Amino acid sequence: MADVSSSDTPLKATFKVRLNGETVTLATVGQAYRFITNLSAVEWMEFRSLHDDAVAALELAAGNAMLTVQATNALRALFVRARML
């Protein structure tokens, strides 16, 4: 898929994360991709490896819906480690 951020492929779980006092719901590959790529690289620096894994998994899942389990797991690992869940 050329534009991962517009993917409507559903994740296997819906994530509700708090950012700046507001709850953000991430239910699709595109929503999650936009969320983790729109924050600055400095904010993800501590979790660079997990962030890179999640971005790669989302890019693959946008083109192949069978890979949403791996993308969901990569996001969960990133959010848990970053204490966002």
Backbone hydrogen bonds in HBPLUS format (Angstrom, degrees):
<---DONOR---> <-ACCEPTOR-->    atom                        ^
c    i                          cat <-CA-CA->   ^        H-A-AA   ^      H-
h    n   atom  resd res      DA  || num        DHA   H-A  angle D-A-AA Bond
n    s   type  num  typ     dist DA aas  dist angle  dist       angle   num
A0006-SER N   A0003-ASP O   3.18 MM   3  5.78 159.1  2.23 113.7 119.7     1
A0007-SER N   A0004-VAL O   3.01 MM   3  5.36 168.0  2.02 119.7 122.1     2
A0030-GLY N   A0007-SER O   3.06 MM  23  4.48 138.2  2.24 131.7 132.3     3
A0029-VAL N   A0009-THR O   2.82 MM  20  5.57 156.2  1.87 160.2 167.5     4
A0011-LEU N   A0027-ALA O   2.92 MM  16  5.72 171.6  1.92 143.0 144.2     5
A0015-PHE N   A0026-LEU O   2.91 MM  11  5.02 161.1  1.95 147.6 145.8     6
A0026-LEU N   A0015-PHE O   2.73 MM  11  5.02 163.5  1.75 155.5 160.2     7
A0017-VAL N   A0024-VAL O   2.92 MM   7  5.30 155.7  1.98 156.6 155.3     8
A0024-VAL N   A0017-VAL O   2.67 MM   7  5.30 167.4  1.68 163.2 167.5     9
A0019-LEU N   A0022-GLU O   2.79 MM   3  5.34 163.0  1.82 156.8 159.2    10
A0022-GLU N   A0019-LEU O   3.04 MM   3  5.34 166.0  2.06 115.0 118.9    11
A0032-ALA N   A0028-THR O   3.08 MM   4  6.31 169.8  2.09 155.0 157.6    12
A0033-TYR N   A0029-VAL O   2.88 MM   4  5.99 159.8  1.92 151.2 157.6    13
A0034-ARG N   A0030-GLY O   2.94 MM   4  6.10 166.4  1.96 151.1 154.5    14
A0035-PHE N   A0031-GLN O   3.00 MM   4  6.16 158.1  2.05 146.1 152.6    15
A0036-ILE N   A0032-ALA O   2.99 MM   4  6.24 169.6  2.00 158.0 158.7    16
A0037-THR N   A0033-TYR O   2.99 MM   4  5.98 136.9  2.18 145.0 156.0    17
A0038-ASN N   A0034-ARG O   2.92 MM   4  5.68 137.8  2.10 143.3 150.8    18
A0043-GLU N   A0040-SER O   3.07 MM   3  5.47 129.9  2.34 105.6 117.3    19
A0044-TRP N   A0041-ALA O   3.18 MM   3  5.27 136.1  2.39  98.1 109.7    20
A0045-MET N   A0042-VAL O   3.24 MM   3  4.95 156.0  2.30  96.5 103.7    21
A0047-PHE N   A0044-TRP O   2.83 MM   3  5.26 136.6  2.02 114.2 127.3    22
A0048-ARG N   A0045-MET O   3.32 MM   3  5.00 151.6  2.41 113.8 108.4    23
A0051-HIS N   A0047-PHE O   2.80 MM   4  5.92 159.7  1.84 161.8 168.7    24
A0052-ASP N   A0048-ARG O   2.81 MM   4  5.98 165.3  1.83 153.6 157.2    25
A0053-ASP N   A0049-SER O   2.96 MM   4  6.17 156.0  2.02 146.4 153.2    26
A0054-ALA N   A0050-LEU O   2.93 MM   4  6.15 155.7  1.99 146.0 152.4    27
A0055-VAL N   A0051-HIS O   2.91 MM   4  6.17 163.5  1.94 156.4 160.6    28
A0056-ALA N   A0052-ASP O   3.01 MM   4  6.15 167.2  2.03 148.4 152.1    29
A0057-ALA N   A0053-ASP O   2.92 MM   4  6.08 159.1  1.97 146.7 152.9    30
A0058-LEU N   A0054-ALA O   2.91 MM   4  6.08 156.9  1.96 149.9 155.8    31
A0059-GLU N   A0055-VAL O   2.96 MM   4  6.20 156.9  2.02 150.7 157.1    32
A0060-LEU N   A0056-ALA O   3.05 MM   4  6.32 155.9  2.11 148.6 154.5    33
A0061-ALA N   A0057-ALA O   2.91 MM   4  6.09 156.6  1.97 146.0 153.0    34
A0062-ALA N   A0058-LEU O   2.93 MM   4  6.09 141.1  2.09 145.1 154.2    35
A0063-GLY N   A0060-LEU O   3.16 MM   3  5.48 136.0  2.37 103.0 113.9    36
A0064-ASN N   A0060-LEU O   3.02 MM   4  6.20 127.9  2.30 139.1 154.3    37
A0067-LEU N   A0064-ASN O   2.93 MM   3  5.84 169.4  1.94 130.6 134.0    38
A0068-THR N   A0065-ALA O   3.24 MM   3  5.57 157.6  2.30 117.2 116.1    39
A0071-ALA N   A0067-LEU O   3.14 MM   4  6.44 157.3  2.20 146.6 153.4    40
A0072-THR N   A0068-THR O   2.82 MM   4  5.88 160.2  1.85 146.0 151.3    41
A0073-ASN N   A0069-VAL O   2.94 MM   4  6.16 159.5  1.98 148.8 154.5    42
A0074-ALA N   A0070-GLN O   2.93 MM   4  6.11 153.0  2.00 144.5 151.9    43
A0075-LEU N   A0071-ALA O   2.95 MM   4  6.20 157.4  2.00 149.6 155.4    44
A0076-ARG N   A0072-THR O   2.90 MM   4  6.11 161.4  1.94 149.2 154.7    45
A0077-ALA N   A0073-ASN O   2.99 MM   4  6.18 161.4  2.03 147.4 151.7    46
A0078-LEU N   A0074-ALA O   3.08 MM   4  6.29 158.5  2.13 143.9 149.7    47
A0079-PHE N   A0075-LEU O   2.84 MM   4  6.06 173.4  1.84 162.5 163.8    48
A0080-VAL N   A0076-ARG O   2.90 MM   4  5.95 160.7  1.93 152.3 157.6    49
A0081-ARG N   A0077-ALA O   3.07 MM   4  6.08 165.2  2.09 143.7 148.4    50
A0082-ALA N   A0078-LEU O   2.92 MM   4  6.06 150.8  2.01 147.5 156.2    51
A0084-MET N   A0079-PHE O   2.78 MM   5  5.00 172.5  1.78 156.2 156.5    52
A0083-ARG N   A0080-VAL O   3.02 MM   3  4.88 153.9  2.09 100.4 108.1    53
